[in-house]
Amino acid sequence: MAMLEALRRAVWEANLELPRQRLVTMTSGNASGRDFETGLVVIKPSGVRYETLRPEDLVVVDLDGKVVEGRLRPSVDTQAHLYIYRHRPDVGGIVHTHSPYATSFAALGQPIPVVLTAIADEFGGPVPCAPYAPVGGDAIGRAVVEHIGSSPAVLLKQHGVFTVGPDPWAALKAAVMVEDVAMTVHLAMLRGQVEPIPAHEVERAHRAYRQKYGQVAG
């Protein structure tokens, strides 16, 4: 029996949603999840097509990057994911995409301004943009940790998007939302000058969203 079955399935489902939500093309992008009890991380294998991906294909690694279970090589972004997990003990899920509208802001090294209530609600301010960092080591992870702040999403200059959450599904939701708002802001900017929402209203809206949106467990 494979390790961490529930987490493995959650990470598999999050990965399958990436092409369904048009956040990735071909084999790009990845989702991972961390088991808080053991500290082990489940992540997509490198270069595997989403349509053929199975739960048993996912790779389990420890926080130092040692493969604990899996016959395939883990994602080339594994070290970035692990750096984030090591430095953000609250994070249980990470998603990385090159979704086109959000990445168009990253290509310019620009944050997504907080000009929509949806941005205020979900992100609590502009979606920040971190400086360029090379792929393959933990430089991307460092850039994410240093620049994401309290947001669940950060852009990486000339690269793409990283999102985090308490579990893989929350990180996926942030990835879907950041692409959605990026598309709307991009279209608005084609038509005219956008106007940021005042900081006090952003704070109020974000607080209300976190406290009142969704269902409360009884």
PyMOL commands that set and color helices and strands:
alter all, ss='L'
color gray80, all
select helices_A, chain A and resi 5-20+50-52+55-57+78-87+100-107+117-123+139-147+168-191+199-212
alter helices_A, ss='H'
color red, helices_A
select strands_A, chain A and resi 30-34+41-43+59-61+67-69+93-97+129-130+153-156+160-165
alter strands_A, ss='S'
color yellow, strands_A
deselect
rebuild
show_as cartoon
